Amino acid sequence: MSNHPISRRDFLKVGFLSGAGIALAPVFPPEPETPFEQARLGRVTTSQISVYSLPRDDARIVKQLFRDRIIHIYEELTPPTGPSWNPVWYRVWGGYAHSANVQLVGMSHNPVIELIPENGQLGEITVPYSNSMLFSRTEGWSPLYRLYFQTNHWVTALAEGPDGTPWYELTDELGNTKFFVPAHHVRLFPEEELAPISPGVPFEEKRIEVDIARQTLTAYERGEPVLHTRISSGIKSNSTTNGIPTETPLGEFNISVKMPSKHMGEGRLTDNLEDYELVGVPWTAFFDPRGYAIHGTFWHNNFGVTMSRGCVNLKNADAQWLFRWMTPIHAAQEIDTRGFGTRLVIFQS
């Protein structure tokens, strides 16, 4: 990755010609002020979800919430009415929403780092979403991908954005596309958060087991479990994606390629939220040459039920821990790491 900041003159020229009318920054709801409303924030991850009068799917529907709506979550409940695979509901304004399609998000702004390493530095989005912009010297600024909370991206330069404030240049590993987001929306990872976990444990003493029937993943170190968590594996379907089955394959594998940031999709330059472009999928570890991987997830919160196109979806925190723990060992500033890595067994109990 190279560092090619756009000159101030070019920014000012383009900003004068085409900056007017561009919605540069999303507006999120303020934090609740009253003590009993110490809410978390959630983002609607699908086209729409229902809010019910009670935490059960046969209750009266109060209203609909649409994609990327940011909501306050006042309480988390697990009523006996389920559903059994994911019984978590959220109390929101006016009723209750099931957790399946609500991503828990945060909202924090970060100091701007002026000195970016020549090869780039990994960063994560720390607001519910950030609207990125593409720059062309002939066409000026245009909207591009919406980048979501806890997605990972390669920061390759600091430049002046279309609003005159510091923006980071991000370089997409798929196609080497360069685009920009407000710098305070991105937190750069310190090296200690990327350092390998228990690197001294012998190769043969680490293994990962994925139980498709139970929708769980367990990591073992010297025969003892060190991580046990729910997953979402591939959906059962007669159709395929690009000729590849959507069910997660069974068998024995080894981790072969690790990428802390992966663009999944066709690589189209688009701001259409309905397009299949998952930009910055965090903590991706491929185990099959057809493209199956273990990775973090920001487009659903429905772990415990099949949801993916064949990959093994994890919560982002679990995916980051596993990424650091499994081999091959990943160097902090590498786009990808390849090698014969940790053994993975996928079975159906």
Secondary structure, 3 states (H helix, E strand, C coil): CCCCCCCHHHHHHHHHHHCCCCCCCCCCCCCCCCHHHCCEEEEECCCEEEEECCCCCCCCEEEEEECCCEEEECEEECCCCCCCCCCCEEEECCEEEEHHHEEEECCCCCCCCCCCCCCCEEEEECCCEEEEEEEECCCEEEEEEEEECCCEEEEEEEEECCCCCEEEEEECCCCCCEEEEEHHHEEECCHHHCCCCCCCCCHHHEEEEEECCCCEEEEEECCEEEEEEECECECCCCCEECCEECCCCCEEEECCEEEEEEEEECCCCCCCCCCCEEEEEEEEEECCCCCCEEEECCCCCCCCCCCECCCEEECHHHHHHHHHHCCCCCCCCCCCEECCCCEEEEECC
